[in-house]
Amino acid sequence: MAVNPQLLYEAWLNDPDIDEQTKEELRSIQGETGEIEDRFYRDLEFGTGGLRGVMGAGTNRMNRYVIGKATQGFAHFLLGESSSPSVVIAHDSRNNSDVYSLEAACVLAANGIRTYLFRSLRPTPQLSFAVRDLKATGGIVVTASHNPPEYNGYKVYGADGGQLVPHQAEQVIGQIRDITSFDEVKRLTQAEAEAQGLLCWLGDEDDQRFVDTIVAQTVQPDLIKEGAGAALGVVFTPLHGAGNLPIQRVLAQAGFTNVNVVWEQEQPNGLFPTVKSPNPEEQEAFTLAIKLAKETDADIIVGTDPDCDRMGAVVKDDKGDFVVLTGNQSGALMVNYLLSNLKAQGKLPVNGAVIKTIVTSEMGADIASSYGCEVFSTLTGFKYIGEKMSQFEATGSHTFLFGYEESYGYLAGTYARDKDAVVAALLICEAAAYYKSQGKTLYDVLLELYAKHGTYLEKLESRTLKGKDGVAQIGAIMDDWRTKPPEEIAGVAITQVLDYGKGLDGLPVENVLKFLLADGSWFCLRPSGTEPKIKIYFAVRGTGLDGATASLKQLADVVMARVDSLA
């Protein structure tokens, strides 16, 4: 059914359930046809990370009414799954995250669902852990990850601690669509929910169980405690997000005593005033951290995004300059460190498994295979890695060792079903300390891995195309490549086109195209599920840095020229 944005706009203005402040915001855009259309032409949709959008009034915005409606739909879903459901809710440092979290809790409480809420910001992986730890039937995280400050989001989790996968999300979406007006959304006040025992606040003991569980993932705890941890110079920045306290506590408890925090970025701040983007994938986000690292002669820099599920690492290269490792490089280093030490200790299971996504480098897969581990590939989104982990747990077919994706998401251990920057920070620091005790840097080890397995280089390009027109442009780009696939790129033949929109290898259907080239390189086009972007991934495998770098540039230049001609 076609949506009339103007009629929806007027309906919000006349709805007695909409508060006066929201109506004032809507009156301020009266007559602005384009703005009204963008706010009301659709409902926010679940993507790879649930709901995510710009904060403001409207059906295509993040606000307490959209949160309430989504939560009412989630409540209906949970009540259909369990006779006594319970939910854990966490949030990050973004503006309104605490407001949206409490709104969700009060809606759940009105539906008779007991809710556990943290009193302040917590990492997303701690939510995943807490759902499992408290044996809850669901979870909610209010966050927009590393998006710009005007964004917020809402991610929904199942009883296994993982984000809902498509067949579950579709059921929730169906329940949300059945809610036609805001007066169908039930809500208690905070005081009412607390008085009825339906709103429970989590405390210090819950935090400590999470910290203890993370520290237990160390591979060589004695080495760290007996001096290697103290010898490693670490600089840490939480980029104004939720990682500050948990990562400091975990590193200290594990034995890392030489840790300096970037004070300008230590405190939570939803405006992220010291960076253009609170994204540890970007060099600019580490400007202050690199300055501090030079002053303190640090060995490694660790940075985390606002909800502390993504971790970026910066190390010294062979010239002594600080360079940001890619997610693929950090992942490969951690896979190598973990598996080599488990093997040396005689603890590497015969059915060990590593899980990665289809847009993640094959370097980590090659390393894992060299240690006899089976490698599984999933669609993009850590929920699919979590789903695979739960399958292993149910069948006993494999022992999960490590999961990661190129977008700086990693997990070691089975305590959670989402990427965890806390355990990643611990593991990469442990690896750095171990290799430093051998007189090596992480960059030295990376070069050794290139020499052994080949020089794997990767690159990500993206184009932001906002609004209704942007959605159409992204669709046109995908249709162009799908209906007119090239036979060669930059003089190299394309040997196979993988269209995941048709469903491949037993994976869910998703609008992704991957092109495999005769020289072992590949590129992939994927519309983002959480941002108004189309992402284009590139990967090459060469025999040296110079040659691989040139091949990667040539591949990306040719592909992006065609993409940009359409965008």
N, C-alpha and C positions, 0 to 999 in steps of 0.2 A: 504494500500500500504506500502510495506517495505521501511524503511528509510535507506539510505546509509550514515552513519556519515562522512565518508571521503569525499564523493562528496559534502555534505553540507558544510563541513569545507573549501574545496577549493572554493566553490561558494562564501562564505563570503570573502575570501581573494581576490577574483577577482571582487567583487561587487563595482562599483564606488560610491554607496551610503553609504558604510561603511567607517568610518573615519580612518585615518592613525594610531592613537593610538590603536584602537581596533585591527587593522591588525597586529601591532607590538606584541600585546599580543598573538595573534593566531600564529604568526611565532615562538614565544618562545616555543610553545608546538609541533612544527613540528616533526613528527616521533613518538610521544608518542601516540600509538594507543589507549590505554585504556582511556587516558585523553580526546582525541578527541571524542571517542565513548560516553563518559559520557556527554560531552558538547553538542553533536549533535544527540543522538539517538532518541530524542523526543522533542516536544515542551512542555514548561511548561504548566501544566494543571490547570484549576480552581478546587479547593477543597472546604473544608468548609470555608476557608478564602480567596478565590480568588487565584491569582498567588502568589507563594512564592518560593524563591530559592536562591542559592549562587550567589553573584554578580560576573560578569565576561562576557567574550565574548562567544557567542554560543546560540543556540535555547533553550537549557535547562539551561539557566542562566538568572539572572536578569540584564538587561542593557537597555540603552535608546532605542534600536531598538525593543526589545521585548515589552517595554512599549509603544512605538509608534504604533506598530502593534496592540496591545491590545486596545489602545485608539481609533485607527481608526475603529476597529470593534465595539467598544462601541458607537462611533459617528454614525455609520450606524444604530445601534439598536435604539438610541435615536431619530434620524431623522425619523425613521419609526413609533415611538410612539407619536411624537409631532411635530407640525409645527414650534414651536419656543422653542426648548429645552434650558435649562441652567444647568450648573454643578458647584458644589462646590468641591474644592480640598483642602485636608489637608495632612500634613506629620509629621513624628516624628523626633527623633534626630539621626537616623541612617545615616551612610555615604551614600552620593548620594541621600538621600530622597528629598532634595530640588531640585536637578538636575532633578530627575525623575518627580517630581510634575510640574515643569515648562515645561518639555517636553510634558507631557500630556495636559497641558493648551494650548500650542502652536499648538498641533495637533487638539484639539477641536476647537480652534479659526479658524483654516484653513478650518474647515467644517462649519463655520458660527454659532458655538455654543458659546454663552456667558458663560464665566467661571469666578467664584469668587474664588480668591486664598488668603490664609492667608500669611502674610509677613514672618512668622517664624513658628516654630513647634507649633502644637496644639493637644490636646487630640482627639483621634478617636471619642469619644461620642460627642464632640463639632461639628464635621463634621456632624454627624447624626442630631443633633439639628439644625445646620445651613441649611441643606437641607430643613427641614420642615419650619424653620423660614423664609427663603428667598423664599419659595415656588418654589424651583428648581425642575427639573425633574430627576436629578441624582447627584451622588457624587462619589468621588474617595478618598481613603486614601492610602498613600504610607507608609507602615510599615511592619515589620516582627514580630511584637508583642515582645515576649520574646525570640525569637531565638538567636543563637550565632551571634557575630558581623559581620561575613562574609555574612549573609543573608539580603535580603530585600524582600519586597512584595508589592502587589497592590490589594486593595479590592474595589469592585464596589458596589454602592448603588443605590436604586431606589427612586422614588419620595416620598415614605413614610418615607424615612430616614433609611430604613433597607437594609442590604446586600441582593443582589439578591439571590432568592431561585432557586432551580434547573431548573425549567421550563423557568425562565428568563435567567439564566446563560447559558443554552444550546443555546438560541437564540444568545447571544453575542458570544459564542464560535463558532457557525456556521458562524457568520459574520467574525470573526477573521480568520477562516480556509479558507474563500473565498479570503483572501488577500495572493497572491502568491509571491509577491516581495516587497521590501521596497520602491520602487519608487511609489507604490500605496498609501503610507502613506503621507497625506497632512500635511504641516507644515508652519506656519508663524513664523517670528522672534518675540521676545518679544515686540520690538518697534512697529512692524506692528500690532500685536494683540492689544496693548494698544491704538494705534492711531485710530483703527477702533472701539474702544469701546467694544471689545470682551474679553478683559482681565481686570477684575476689582479687585482691592485690598481691602480686608476687613480690618476694623479698630477697634479702641478701643470700639466703641459703640456696635459692634457685640460681643465682649468679655463680656461686661458688661451685655448684655441681657442673655447670657449663665449663668453667675455667679448668677444673680438675680433669674433665673429660678431654679437653683439648690438649692439655699438657701430657696426658697419657699417650698421645699419638707420636711422641718423639721416638726416633729410631735408636739414638745413642744418648740416652739421658745422662749416663755417667760421664761421658766425654764433655758434655756441655757444663755439667756441674763442677767438674774437676779442673776447669780453667779455660776450655775452648770458648765457652760462652762469654766469659769476662774479657777475653782477648779480642773479641769481635766488636768493632765500632759500628753502632747502628744509629741511624737517624730515622725517625718515624713521624709521619704526618697523617692525621685522620681527615684532613681536608674539611674541617668543621663538621664532621659527621659522628656516627655512632661508634666508631672503632677505638676512640681514645682510651677509655678505661679498660675494656676487656683485653686489648692487645698489650697494653702496658702491664697488666696483671699477669697475663699468660707468659710473656717474655721474662718477667722478673721471677715468677715461680719456677720456670724451666731452668733459670740460671744465667740469663743474659743481663748483666749488670751495667754495661756500658752503652746505655740507650739515651739518646737525646731527642726530645720532642720539639717539633717546630712550634714555638709558643704562639706565633701569630695565627696558626691554623688549628690550635688545640681545642678551643671551645666551640660547642655547637652553634651554628648560625645558618639559618635557612636562606640567607642571601648570598652565602659563600663569597664574602667580599674580597678575598685575596686572590681569586682565580677567575678566569673567564669561564671555565667549566670545571666542576668538581670531579674530574674524570682521571683516574690514575693511568689511563691509556695514553695520555697526552703529556709531552715533555713540559709544556708550559706550567702544568699543575705542580711540577716539582721545582720550580725556580727557587723558592725560598728554602726548600729542603736541600737542594744542591749547594746553595750558599752556606748553610749550616754544616753540611758534610765536609766542605772544604775547610771550614774553620776548625772543625773537630777531628779532621783526618779520618773520617769514617770509612768503613769498608763497604757498606751497603745502605741503601735508602729503601724504606718500605712506605708505601702510601695506600690508603684505602678510600673507597667512595662513600657517600653519605650514609648508606645503610650497611656498609662494611661486609658486602658479599663479594666485592672485586678487589683484588690486590695487584698493585704494580710495584716492580722492583727496579732499582737503579744501581748499577755497579760500575767499577772502573774498567775501561777497556785496556788493550795492550799498550796504549799511549798514556794511560793514567787519567784519561778524561771520563767523566761520568756519562753513561749512556743508559737510556731507558730500555730495559728488556721488553720484547714483545710478549704477549700472552703465550704464544707458541714456544718461545725460547724458555720462559720461566717454567712452563709446563714440562718441557723436555728435560730440563735440568732437575726438576723435582722427581720425575719418573725415574731418571737415571740414578739419582741419589738414593731414593727409596728402595728400588729393586736391587741395586748393587749391594747395599748394606744388608738387606734381608737375606740375600743369597750368601753373603759372607758369614752371616750369623746362623745359617742353616734354617732360616724361618720362612723362606720363600715357598708358598704352597704350590702344589703341583697343578691346581686348578685356578691359579691366580688370574685375575682379569683387570684390564684397564679399559675405561670407557671414555670416548671422545665424541665430538660432534662431526658432522659431514663437512663443515667448513674449517675444521682444525687441521693443522699441519700433520703430515704423515711421519714426521721425524720422531715424535714420541711413540707412535705405533711401532716404528722400526726398532726403537730401543727396547720397548716392552717385549716385542717378539724375540729379540736376541736373548732375552732372559727366560724364554719359554712361556710367557704369559699370552693369553688370548686377548685380542683387542676387539672391542665392539664399537660400532659407530651409530649415533643417534641423530635425529633432527636437531636443529639449533634450539637451545633452551635447556637449562639444567633440569627442568622437570622430567625430561625424557631420560636423562642420566639417572635421576632418582627413581624413576619407574623401573629401569633396568636393574638397579640395585635391589629393589623390593622383589623383583622376580628371582634374583639370585637367592635372596633370603628365604623365599617361599619354597624354592625347589632344591636348594643346596647344590646346584650345578656348578657354581663358581664362587670363589672367594674374592670379593671386591677389594682392590688395593688402592686405586687412584682413579679419579674422574676429573676431566677438565675440558674447557672450551677456550678458543682463541681470544675471547673477549674478557680475559683476566679472571675467569672463574675456576676454582679448584676445590677439590675435596679429597681428604685422606681420612679414612675411618668411616664407620657405619652409624655413627651417633646421630647423623642428620641426613636429610635428603635434598639439600640445596648447597650451592657453592658457599664457601666459607673463607673469607679473607683473614679470619683470626688464625685458623690452622695453617693457611697458606703462608702467612707472615712468619709463623713459628717454624715451619718446615724449610722455607727458603733461607731463614737466618741460621737454622741448624746446618743446612748444607754448606752455607758460606763459612761457618765456623769450622766445620770438618775439613773442608778443602784448604782453609787458611792454615790449619794445623799441619797440612802437607806442603805448605809453601805455594799454594795455588789460589787464584781468584775464580769466581764463578765464570768470568769471561774466558779464562784459560781453559776451563773444563768445557765450555761451549765450543771453543775451537777444536778441542780434542774430539768432541762428538761429531763435529763437521768432518774432520779428517777420517773418522771411522765409518760414519753412516751417509756422508754426502752433505753438501752445503744446502740446507733447506732455508729458503727465504720466502717470506709472505708479506702481503700488503693488503690493506683495506681502504677502499674508496667509498664515499657515500655522497648522495645528493639529497638535500632536504627540499621537499616539495609539499608545502603546507596547504591545508584547507581542502575544499571539495575538488577544486581544479587539480591540486597536487595528487589526490587519490587517483584521478583519471589519468594523469600523466604517468604515474608509476605503473598503472595497468597497461597503458599503451606501450611502455618500454618492455614489460614482460611479454606482451603479445607479439611484439616485433621480433624479439630473440627466439620466442617459441615457434612462431610460424615461418620465420626465415633464418634458420640457424646457418652460420657460416661453415664452409668446408675447411677453411684454414684461417689461422690468425698469425700475423707477423711471419708468414712463410712456413709455419708449422701446421701440419694437418691435424684436424680435430678427429679423433678416433671414436668418440662416444659422447652422446648427449644424454644426461640423466635428468629426466623430468619428474621431479618428486610430486608434481601436481597430479600425476597418474597413480601414485603410490608405488614405491619401490622397496624391495628387500624387507617386506613386511612392516615398513614404517607407515605412520599415518600420512594421509594426503596433505601436502603443503606446497604453496606456490613458490617453488625453488627450482632453478635450472643450474646444472653443473656441467661444464664442458671439459672433457679430458683430451689432452693433446699428446701427440706421438712422442714427444721428448720427456714425458712424465710430468709436465706442468699441468695446471688446471686453473680455471676461473669459475666463479659462481655468482649468480644474481639472485638476491633475496630481498623482498620488501620487508622492512622492519615490522615486527609485531607490536612495538611499544612506542615508536616515534614516527613522524611523517617523513620517512626516509626510504630510499632504496639503497641497499648495501651491495657492493661488488667486491668479492674476495679474489685474491690472486695468490698463486703458489708456484714456485719453481724449485727444482733440485739440480744443483750444479756440482762442479768439482773444485770450486774456489770462490772466494767472496766477490772478486771483481767480475768474473763471468756471470755468476748468479745474479748479481746486482743489475748488470746490463740487460740480462734476459728478462728480469722482473719488470724493469722500466719499459722495455719495448712492448711486452705483453699488456701492461696496464695502459700505456699510451694508446695503443690501437683500439682496445676494448672501450676505453672511456671516450674516445672520439665519437664512436657510434652512439654510446649512451647519451652523451651531451647533445648530439644532433637531434635527439628526440626530446630531451628535457629542456 
